[in-house]
Amino acid sequence: MSKPLRLSELSSARQALVRLCQTINWGSIENLTVEHSEPIFDPSPLILTDLKLDSDEGPRPELALADFVVGNEVLRLMILLDEMKSGTIRHIVVNAGIPRRILLESQVTGAPENSATSVRRPK
């Protein structure tokens, strides 16, 4: 059984991405550049914040913590970054400070044969 992944075990760029999600709380990150499996914040991604006007949802409690165990969604995002190497994540949906869904851009390589196609993820 593997030990849980902690925020402090992530690179500073990956920690910044987790903290950005927590700060957004509800919304999305658009056009995040990835180089050498690390999120790049220059150029800055576009941040969209979804605010409810009938209630205050409050910040993520982990924002006040120096370190904590990251959830499965963050772990899966880190694995995706490792696999992706370089490219652009077009859209990260953030709900309650947690990255929940990712929209990746891919290209079809070669001509489709029958119903099978080869899809290449960004590198």
PyMOL commands that set and color helices and strands:
alter all, ss='L'
color gray80, all
select helices_A, chain A and resi 7-9+12-24+61-64+72-84
alter helices_A, ss='H'
color red, helices_A
select strands_A, chain A and resi 27-35+38-40+46-49+87-95+98-104+107-113+116-120
alter strands_A, ss='S'
color yellow, strands_A
deselect
rebuild
show_as cartoon
